[in-house]
Amino acid sequence: MLRMTTRRKFIGRAVAVGAATMTATMMSPAISAALGEDANIPARLTLERVLFDERFDAARLFAAEAESRGATTTAINGSIHDLWYTDLYHRWREGRSPIAGITDFRSLFLLEMMAADAGMKVVHRVHHHAGNGARSHRIFGPLARRVELQDRFSVAQDHWAQCAADIVTSWPAQSALSANHRSDIASAAMQQLDAETLISWIIS
């Protein structure tokens, strides 16, 4: 009798484990679909908006690509003051809302100072230097992504603005926590930039 009870318990446990495994296997795709994410793809940083300086053709291409990827874009025209006083100042007082964009150095410099007051900072930036009819791209941020991002710009060539938009709109949320990564973002401020240099960036 003892042997029969043990066998029944064993069979019962095996069935229960099998059912649980089957349920987990069947539920995983449903859960992933509900979350809108693939379990194998890192969660993306949720951007509140993407800024672009509409004076530049490349910035407009950047914005169009960002919009095609679901981002909300906001145009500026060489100045962020109106946007700051009417929107960002109040928004950042309520909470830290990550943003990205492509601007000249002056606009980013002011945004960076304002972001610091809200406990935020630039975690990724690329200097897109103009010269000899082409753009070169110097990347600052998590060192672990340097080679990957440089390769992407090399492949993109004339479509570098769209590539830059793809990078900021697909930025992994974990990489926005720059404290968890070796980063050279601080050294970006020491670079000499001219008026033709555009900068794509993420503030988080």
C-alpha positions as CSV (number, residue, x, y, z in Angstrom):
1,M,0.0,0.0,0.0
2,L,2.9,2.3,0.9
3,R,4.4,1.6,-2.5
4,M,1.2,2.5,-4.4
5,T,0.8,5.8,-2.5
6,T,4.4,6.8,-3.3
7,R,3.8,6.0,-7.0
8,R,0.6,8.0,-7.0
9,K,2.4,11.0,-5.4
10,F,5.2,10.7,-7.9
11,I,2.8,10.6,-10.9
12,G,0.8,13.5,-9.5
13,R,3.9,15.6,-9.0
14,A,5.1,14.8,-12.5
15,V,1.8,15.8,-14.0
16,A,1.7,19.0,-12.0
17,V,5.3,19.9,-13.1
18,G,4.5,19.1,-16.7
19,A,1.3,21.2,-16.6
20,A,3.2,24.2,-15.0
21,T,5.9,23.9,-17.7
22,M,3.3,23.8,-20.5
23,T,1.4,26.8,-19.0
24,A,4.6,28.8,-18.8
25,T,5.6,27.9,-22.3
26,M,2.1,28.9,-23.6
27,M,1.9,32.1,-21.6
28,S,5.3,33.5,-22.3
29,P,4.4,34.7,-25.9
30,A,1.1,36.1,-24.6
31,I,2.8,38.0,-21.8
32,S,5.5,39.3,-24.2
33,A,2.8,40.4,-26.6
34,A,0.9,42.2,-23.8
35,L,4.1,44.0,-22.8
36,G,4.9,44.8,-26.4
37,E,8.4,43.5,-25.9
38,D,10.5,40.5,-26.9
39,A,12.0,38.9,-23.8
40,N,15.4,38.8,-25.6
41,I,15.4,42.5,-26.5
42,P,16.5,45.0,-23.8
43,A,13.9,47.5,-22.7
44,R,14.2,50.8,-24.5
45,L,14.6,54.1,-22.7
46,T,11.2,55.9,-22.9
47,L,11.8,59.4,-24.3
48,E,9.4,62.2,-23.4
49,R,10.3,63.9,-26.7
50,V,13.0,64.4,-29.3
51,L,14.2,67.9,-30.1
52,F,15.7,69.0,-33.4
53,D,17.0,72.3,-34.7
54,E,15.0,72.9,-37.8
55,R,17.6,75.3,-39.3
56,F,19.6,72.2,-40.4
57,D,18.6,69.8,-43.2
58,A,20.2,66.9,-41.3
59,A,18.3,67.7,-38.2
60,R,15.0,67.6,-40.1
61,L,16.0,64.2,-41.5
62,F,16.8,63.1,-37.9
63,A,13.4,64.2,-36.8
64,A,11.5,62.5,-39.6
65,E,13.3,59.2,-38.7
66,A,12.5,59.6,-35.0
67,E,8.8,60.2,-35.8
68,S,8.7,57.1,-38.0
69,R,9.9,55.2,-34.9
70,G,7.1,56.6,-32.7
71,A,8.9,59.5,-31.1
72,T,7.2,62.8,-30.4
73,T,9.4,65.6,-31.9
74,T,9.7,69.3,-31.1
75,A,11.4,71.8,-33.4
76,I,13.6,74.6,-32.1
77,N,15.2,77.4,-34.1
78,G,18.6,78.0,-32.6
79,S,17.2,78.7,-29.1
80,I,15.7,76.6,-26.4
81,H,14.5,79.5,-24.1
82,D,10.8,79.4,-25.1
83,L,10.7,75.7,-24.8
84,W,12.4,75.8,-21.5
85,Y,10.1,78.5,-19.9
86,T,6.9,77.2,-21.3
87,D,7.4,73.5,-21.0
88,L,10.6,71.7,-19.9
89,Y,11.1,73.8,-16.7
90,H,7.6,72.8,-15.4
91,R,7.9,69.2,-16.7
92,W,11.2,68.6,-15.0
93,R,10.0,70.0,-11.8
94,E,7.3,67.3,-11.8
95,G,9.8,64.5,-12.6
96,R,12.7,63.3,-14.6
97,S,11.6,62.9,-18.2
98,P,14.4,61.7,-20.5
99,I,14.7,63.6,-23.8
100,A,17.0,63.3,-26.8
101,G,17.7,65.4,-29.8
102,I,20.1,66.9,-32.3
103,T,21.2,70.5,-31.9
104,D,24.2,72.7,-32.0
105,F,26.6,73.0,-29.0
106,R,25.1,76.1,-27.5
107,S,21.6,74.6,-27.2
108,L,22.9,71.4,-25.7
109,F,25.1,73.3,-23.3
110,L,22.1,75.2,-21.9
111,L,20.0,72.1,-21.8
112,E,22.7,70.2,-19.9
113,M,22.9,73.0,-17.2
114,M,19.1,73.0,-16.8
115,A,19.0,69.2,-16.7
116,A,21.6,69.2,-13.9
117,D,19.2,71.2,-11.7
118,A,16.6,68.4,-12.2
119,G,19.1,65.7,-11.3
120,M,19.6,64.6,-14.9
121,K,22.6,64.5,-17.2
122,V,23.8,63.8,-20.7
123,V,24.5,60.0,-21.0
124,H,25.2,59.8,-24.7
125,R,26.4,62.3,-27.3
126,V,27.9,62.2,-30.8
127,H,29.7,65.1,-32.4
128,H,28.9,65.1,-36.1
129,H,31.7,67.2,-37.6
130,A,31.4,68.6,-41.1
131,G,34.4,68.6,-43.4
132,N,35.4,67.7,-46.9
133,G,31.8,67.2,-48.0
134,A,31.2,64.5,-45.4
135,R,30.5,64.1,-41.7
136,S,32.8,62.4,-39.2
137,H,31.3,61.1,-36.0
138,R,32.9,61.1,-32.5
139,I,31.0,59.1,-29.9
140,F,30.9,59.8,-26.2
141,G,29.1,57.7,-23.5
142,P,29.3,54.1,-22.5
143,L,32.5,52.6,-23.7
144,A,31.0,49.2,-24.2
145,R,28.9,50.5,-27.1
146,R,31.6,52.5,-28.8
147,V,32.6,50.0,-31.5
148,E,29.1,49.0,-32.3
149,L,27.9,52.6,-32.7
150,Q,30.9,53.6,-34.8
151,D,30.3,50.7,-37.1
152,R,26.7,51.7,-37.5
153,F,27.7,55.2,-38.6
154,S,30.3,53.8,-41.0
155,V,27.7,51.7,-42.7
156,A,25.1,54.5,-42.8
157,Q,27.5,57.0,-44.5
158,D,25.2,59.7,-46.1
159,H,22.3,58.5,-44.0
160,W,24.0,59.3,-40.8
161,A,21.2,61.6,-39.5
162,Q,18.7,58.7,-39.7
163,C,21.2,56.4,-38.1
164,A,21.7,58.9,-35.2
165,A,17.9,59.0,-34.7
166,D,17.7,55.3,-34.7
167,I,20.3,55.1,-32.0
168,V,18.7,57.5,-29.6
169,T,15.2,56.1,-30.1
170,S,16.3,52.5,-29.5
171,W,18.7,53.3,-26.6
172,P,18.6,50.6,-23.9
173,A,17.1,51.8,-20.7
174,Q,19.9,50.1,-18.7
175,S,22.5,52.1,-20.7
176,A,20.9,55.3,-19.5
177,L,22.1,54.5,-16.0
178,S,25.6,55.7,-16.8
179,A,26.8,55.0,-13.3
180,N,26.6,51.3,-14.2
181,H,28.9,51.7,-17.2
182,R,32.4,52.9,-17.9
183,S,31.8,56.1,-19.8
184,D,33.8,59.0,-21.2
185,I,30.9,61.4,-21.4
186,A,32.7,64.0,-19.3
187,S,35.5,64.3,-21.8
188,A,33.1,65.5,-24.5
189,A,32.9,68.9,-22.9
190,M,36.7,69.4,-23.6
191,Q,36.3,69.1,-27.4
192,Q,36.6,72.0,-29.7
193,L,33.5,72.5,-31.8
194,D,32.7,74.8,-34.6
195,A,29.3,76.3,-35.7
196,E,28.8,73.5,-38.3
197,T,29.1,70.7,-35.8
198,L,25.8,69.1,-34.9
199,I,25.4,67.0,-31.8
200,S,23.0,64.1,-31.2
201,W,22.4,63.4,-27.6
202,I,20.3,61.8,-24.8
203,I,19.6,63.4,-21.4
204,S,18.4,61.0,-18.8
